[in-house]
Amino acid sequence: MLSIIGVAAGVALLIVGGAFLVRGASEVAAGFGVSPMVIGLTIVGFGTSSPELIVNVIGALQGATELAFGNVVGSNFSNLGLVLGTAAVIAPITIQGQIVRRELPLLLLATTMTTVMVLDGPLEGTAASIGRTDAIILVLTFCIFVYIIALDILRIRRDDQLFDEIRDEPIVSLRPKSSFCWWFIAAGFLLLFAGGELTIRSGVELATQFDVSPAIVGLFVVAVGTSMPELVTSIIAAVRGESDLALGNIIGSNIFNSLMVLPTSGVIAQIPVPEGGVGDLVLSWILAAALIPLFFFGRAKLGRISGAAFVLVYLAYAAFRILGA
């Protein structure tokens, strides 16, 4: 019972810490004259993934690599299946802007690269893992992704739907002259590290208590908890009819998880892929690949039926993995 409370408390600290960090960083950026649009696309987007990053860094430092791997893969899987599916059930999602249209293939590329690197070991007769070389390559790919997005911002920001949505409805309330912004940042980091340490320790205890792999706890407990910021942001965007913002939030978070969060852990310590981890990655890739024909062919939207299908796939696979553990 104490381990369950510990995981819940740890995830709550992570979410609050991430929110404080976003608030403080947004106010600092606004104080330097950065527009709300750019803040929404960068600080807020990456800030909602800060809980996953902290959990994985602490997990790698403490040797809890199974839980760290499950956290990233489970977060990506829940973002596509649970978060995106739920948002589509609330309001059908269509693409109107070029930036999100460009990011979809990049999401598939990032997921494919991660899956291929994991499969590289079994294909050569060794254990599946993410090594330091793999991690460095993924981080360098993330730098290319940031460069491409920066070019997109400079070239097409005047007539892109996503910028219109962020301009009309800023994600965060900015008070550039607030003297508390640095306190928000400091408190955010403290809460993130405290929550990360508590989540890792309690997650390992929970796995031991129920005799399941720590990867299962990472996949369906920690991952879902740390995905709450993405879920809240996407649902709000869906209710407002801001399709590009809902989809862009999820795509950006998954790319950040695959190309920055997981590799950061891999640089600290080699990450062996736990039993069933290859299947988790492959299913996450299938969901990412399914978005391509949905948005680029036919009516180019994710409707309520398709959204419900994504949610059902997530729930069915979660039941299969948990019961099979």
C-alpha positions in Angstrom: 0.0 0.0 0.0 2.8 2.4 0.9 4.5 1.8 -2.5 1.3 2.7 -4.3 1.0 5.9 -2.3 4.6 6.6 -3.0 4.2 6.2 -6.7 1.1 8.4 -6.7 2.8 11.1 -4.6 5.9 11.0 -6.8 4.0 11.4 -10.0 2.0 14.3 -8.4 5.3 16.0 -7.5 6.5 15.5 -11.0 3.4 17.1 -12.5 3.4 20.1 -10.2 7.2 20.5 -10.7 6.8 20.4 -14.4 4.0 23.0 -14.2 6.2 25.3 -12.0 9.1 24.9 -14.4 7.0 25.8 -17.4 5.5 28.8 -15.6 8.9 30.2 -14.5 10.7 29.6 -17.8 7.8 31.1 -19.7 7.9 34.3 -17.6 11.7 34.5 -18.0 11.4 34.1 -21.8 8.6 36.7 -21.9 10.8 39.1 -20.0 13.4 38.8 -22.7 10.8 39.6 -25.4 10.1 36.1 -26.6 6.6 35.9 -28.1 3.9 33.6 -26.6 3.8 31.6 -29.9 7.5 30.6 -29.6 7.1 29.9 -25.9 4.1 27.7 -26.6 5.9 25.7 -29.2 9.2 25.2 -27.3 9.1 25.7 -23.5 5.6 24.4 -23.0 6.1 21.5 -25.4 9.4 20.4 -23.8 8.3 21.3 -20.3 5.4 18.8 -20.4 8.0 16.0 -21.0 10.2 17.1 -18.1 8.7 14.5 -15.7 9.7 11.7 -18.1 13.2 13.1 -18.4 13.8 13.4 -14.7 12.4 9.9 -14.0 14.7 8.4 -16.6 17.8 10.2 -15.5 17.3 9.2 -11.9 16.3 5.7 -13.0 19.6 5.3 -15.0 21.7 6.7 -12.1 20.1 4.3 -9.7 20.2 1.3 -12.1 16.4 1.0 -12.5 16.8 0.8 -16.3 13.8 -1.4 -16.8 11.5 1.1 -15.2 13.1 3.9 -17.2 12.7 2.1 -20.5 9.0 1.3 -19.7 8.4 4.9 -18.8 9.5 6.3 -22.2 7.9 3.5 -24.3 4.8 3.6 -22.2 4.5 7.4 -22.3 4.8 7.3 -26.1 2.3 4.5 -26.4 -0.2 6.2 -24.0 0.2 9.5 -25.8 -0.8 8.0 -29.1 -3.4 5.5 -27.9 -4.9 7.0 -24.8 -4.3 10.8 -25.1 -4.7 11.3 -28.8 -7.5 8.8 -29.0 -9.4 10.5 -26.1 -8.9 13.9 -27.7 -10.2 12.6 -31.1 -13.3 11.2 -29.3 -14.0 14.6 -27.8 -13.5 16.4 -31.2 -12.3 15.0 -34.5 -8.7 16.1 -35.2 -7.7 17.5 -38.6 -4.4 19.0 -39.8 -4.5 22.6 -41.1 -0.9 23.8 -40.5 2.3 22.9 -42.3 4.4 22.5 -39.2 2.3 19.6 -37.7 2.1 18.1 -41.2 5.9 18.1 -41.3 6.3 16.7 -37.8 4.2 13.6 -38.5 6.8 11.9 -40.7 9.5 13.0 -38.2 7.6 11.2 -35.5 7.5 8.0 -37.6 11.2 8.4 -38.3 12.1 8.9 -34.6 10.0 5.8 -33.6 11.6 3.8 -36.5 15.1 4.7 -35.5 14.5 3.7 -31.8 12.9 0.4 -32.9 15.7 -0.4 -35.3 18.4 0.3 -32.7 16.7 -2.0 -30.3 16.4 -4.7 -32.9 20.0 -4.4 -33.9 21.2 -6.6 -31.1 18.8 -9.6 -31.7 19.6 -9.4 -35.4 23.3 -9.8 -34.7 22.7 -12.5 -32.0 23.1 -10.2 -28.9 20.7 -8.9 -26.3 18.5 -6.0 -27.2 19.6 -2.8 -25.6 20.1 0.9 -26.1 23.9 1.6 -25.8 25.8 4.8 -25.6 26.5 5.0 -29.3 22.8 4.5 -30.1 22.0 7.2 -27.5 24.4 9.7 -29.0 23.0 9.1 -32.5 19.5 9.7 -31.3 20.5 13.0 -29.5 22.2 14.2 -32.7 19.0 13.4 -34.6 17.1 15.5 -32.1 19.4 18.4 -32.9 18.5 18.0 -36.5 14.8 18.0 -35.6 15.1 21.2 -33.6 16.9 22.8 -36.6 14.1 21.8 -39.0 11.5 23.2 -36.7 13.4 26.4 -36.3 13.5 26.8 -40.1 9.8 26.1 -40.3 9.1 28.8 -37.7 11.1 31.3 -39.7 9.6 30.4 -43.1 5.9 29.8 -42.6 4.9 31.3 -39.2 2.8 34.0 -40.9 0.2 31.7 -42.4 0.3 28.6 -40.3 -2.8 27.4 -38.4 -0.8 26.3 -35.4 0.6 29.8 -34.9 -2.9 31.3 -35.2 -4.1 29.0 -32.4 -1.2 29.8 -30.1 -1.5 33.5 -30.9 -5.2 33.5 -30.1 -5.1 31.3 -27.0 -1.7 31.4 -25.3 -1.1 28.1 -23.4 0.3 29.9 -20.3 -0.5 33.2 -18.7 2.5 35.4 -18.9 3.6 38.1 -16.4 7.0 39.2 -17.7 7.8 41.5 -14.8 7.0 39.0 -12.1 9.9 38.7 -9.6 8.8 35.2 -8.7 9.8 33.5 -12.0 13.1 32.3 -10.8 11.5 30.9 -7.6 9.1 29.0 -9.9 12.0 27.5 -11.8 13.9 26.6 -8.6 10.8 25.1 -7.0 10.0 23.2 -10.3 13.5 21.6 -10.4 13.3 20.7 -6.7 9.9 19.1 -7.0 10.9 17.3 -10.2 13.9 15.7 -8.6 12.1 14.9 -5.4 9.2 13.4 -7.4 11.5 11.5 -9.7 13.5 9.9 -6.8 10.2 9.0 -5.0 8.7 7.6 -8.1 11.7 5.4 -9.0 12.1 4.0 -5.4 8.4 3.4 -4.9 8.0 2.0 -8.5 10.7 -0.6 -7.8 9.1 -1.5 -4.5 5.7 -1.8 -6.2 7.1 -4.2 -8.8 8.7 -6.3 -6.2 5.5 -6.4 -4.1 3.3 -7.6 -6.9 6.0 -9.8 -8.5 6.0 -8.1 -11.9 8.7 -6.5 -14.0 9.6 -2.9 -13.2 9.0 -2.3 -16.9 5.3 -3.0 -16.4 5.1 -0.4 -13.7 6.9 2.0 -15.9 4.6 1.2 -18.9 1.2 1.5 -17.3 1.7 3.3 -14.0 4.5 5.8 -14.1 4.1 6.5 -17.9 0.4 7.2 -17.6 1.0 9.5 -14.6 3.7 11.5 -16.3 1.6 11.8 -19.4 -1.1 13.7 -17.5 0.2 17.1 -18.7 -0.1 16.0 -22.3 -3.6 14.6 -21.6 -4.8 17.8 -20.0 -3.3 20.1 -22.7 -4.6 18.0 -25.6 -8.2 17.7 -24.1 -8.3 21.5 -23.6 -7.1 22.0 -27.1 -9.6 19.5 -28.5 -12.5 21.2 -26.6 -11.5 24.5 -28.1 -11.3 23.0 -31.6 -7.6 23.6 -31.9 -6.7 20.4 -33.7 -3.2 21.3 -34.6 -2.3 22.3 -31.0 -3.7 19.0 -29.7 -1.8 16.9 -32.3 1.3 19.0 -32.2 1.6 18.6 -28.4 1.5 14.8 -28.6 3.9 14.6 -31.6 6.4 16.9 -30.0 6.3 15.1 -26.7 6.8 11.7 -28.4 9.7 13.0 -30.5 11.3 14.5 -27.4 10.8 11.2 -25.5 12.4 9.1 -28.3 15.2 11.4 -29.2 16.1 13.1 -25.9 14.6 11.4 -22.8 15.6 7.8 -23.7 19.0 8.6 -25.1 19.9 10.7 -22.1 19.4 7.6 -20.0 21.4 5.6 -22.5 24.3 8.0 -22.2 24.4 7.6 -18.4 24.0 3.8 -18.5 23.3 1.1 -21.1 19.6 0.3 -21.2 18.9 -3.4 -21.6 15.5 -3.9 -23.2 13.3 -5.9 -20.8 11.2 -8.9 -21.7 8.3 -7.8 -24.0 10.0 -4.4 -24.6 10.5 -5.1 -28.3 6.8 -5.8 -28.7 6.0 -2.6 -26.8 8.2 -0.6 -29.2 6.8 -2.3 -32.3 3.2 -1.6 -31.3 4.1 2.1 -30.6 5.6 2.2 -34.1 2.4 0.7 -35.6 0.3 3.5 -33.9 2.6 6.2 -35.2 2.6 4.6 -38.7 -1.2 4.5 -38.7 -1.4 8.2 -38.4 0.3 8.7 -41.8 -2.6 7.3 -44.0 -5.2 8.8 -41.6 -3.9 12.3 -42.0 -2.4 12.3 -45.5 -5.0 10.4 -47.4 -8.7 10.4 -47.7 -10.4 12.9 -45.4 -7.2 13.7 -43.6 -8.6 13.5 -40.1 -8.7 11.3 -37.0 -12.4 11.0 -36.3 -14.3 9.7 -33.2 -14.4 6.1 -34.4 -10.7 6.0 -35.2 -10.0 7.7 -31.9 -12.1 5.2 -30.0 -10.1 2.4 -31.8 -6.8 3.9 -30.6 -8.1 4.0 -27.0 -9.3 0.3 -27.3 -6.0 -0.8 -28.7 -4.2 0.8 -25.8 -6.5 -0.7 -23.2 -6.4 -4.2 -24.8 -2.6 -4.2 -24.9 -2.4 -2.9 -21.4 -4.6 -5.8 -20.2 -2.6 -8.3 -22.2 0.8 -7.1 -20.8 -0.4 -6.8 -17.2 -2.2 -10.2 -17.2 0.7 -11.8 -19.0 3.2 -10.5 -16.5 
